[in-house]
Amino acid sequence: MTPPFPGLRWLYAAGAVYLAVLAYISAQHQAYGHAAALCCTAALLLTAARRETLAARQARAAAVRAERAARAQALADEQQFAGEYARGWLALHTSCCLTAWDTGGTDHDPRHCTRKDTSA
């Protein structure tokens, strides 16, 4: 959907006001047929202005919904990363030594290892 031109509804409204003025002048000069046609045309322009306003609101609402969905997805990804990050730090702090954490518990550092875990 193409975004609506923001000034179009104001152009429609200005055109409708101009046609209403012309209809008034036509009615003053007893040209009632022309005045009626100008009033109908002004009403059509006002209807078009209303349609443009509604289209702008719908486009704005769709943009807000898309932004909220993108933010929700980004937040979910961020929370998933934070959970994995926290699990990594927990595994590091619960291991007996850095070598055991790095090798998954198969090797231990004899200088610093307290062998708190039972993986090896």
N, C-alpha and C positions, 0 to 999 in steps of 0.2 A: 504494500500500500504506500503510495507516495504521500509524503507529509503535505498537509494543506498549506496554502500560501496564507500567512497570518494577516495580511492586509486586505485579502479578498472580501472578507465579510464586511469590512468598513467601506469598501468601494461599493458593494451591493447596497448597503444602508444609505450611503450618500446618494447613489443613483435613485433609490426609492424616494428619498426626500425631494430630490430635484423633480422627479416625475409627479409627486404629489403637489408641488408648487405649480407646475405646469397645468395639472388638472384643475387646480383652484382658479388659475387665470382663465382657462378654457371655460369653466363654469360661469365665471363673471361675464364672459362675452357670449353667453347662451350657446356654446358649442358643447352640449351635454353628451353627445355621442363620443366626442374626442375626450372629454373629461372622464367618462366611464372607462374608456380604453386605457387611458393613462393611469387611472386608479388600479385597474386590474394588473397592469404591467408593474406598478409599484408594489402591489401585493406579491407578485411573483418574485420580484427582487428581494423582498423581505423574507420570503420563504427560502430563497437561495442563501441568504445571509444566515438564517437559522440553521440550515443544513450544514453550512461551513463551520458554524460554532459547534454543532454536535460532532462533526468529524474531527475537529481539533480536540475536543474533550476525549473522544474515543482513542485518538492517537496518543494523547498524553497518558490516559489510563493504561494503554497497552505498553507504553514505555516504562511506566512505573511497575507494572507486573513483571516485565522482563528484567528490570533492575533488581527487584526483590528476589526473583528466582536465581539470578546470578549471584547475589549476595548470600543467599541461603546455601547454594552449592559451594561457594568459596569458604563459608564458615564450616560446612561439613568436612571439606577437605582439610582445612586447618585443624579441626578437632581430631581428625583421624591421624594427621601427622603428629600432633601433640601427644596423642596416646602412644604411638609408636616410639616417639622420642622419650617419653617417660618410662616405657618398658625397657628401653635400652639402658637408661641410667640406672634403673632398678637392678637389671642384670649385672651391670658393672659394680654396683655397690654391694651386691650379695655374693659376688664371687670372692674366692679366697685370695687371688692375685691377678694381676693384669694379664699375665701369660695364660692363665687358666681361662679368663674371660675371652681372650683373643682366639684361643684354640678350641673353645667350647668345652673345656674341662679335661682335655686329653693330656696336655702338658702343664707342668707347674714350675714356678720359679723357686728353686731351693733356697735362695737367699732371703726372699720376702714372703714366702707362702706359709700361711697358717693352716691351710687345708680345712677351712670352715665348711666348704661344700662337700657333698658326698658324690659328686659326679665322677671322680677319678678313683 
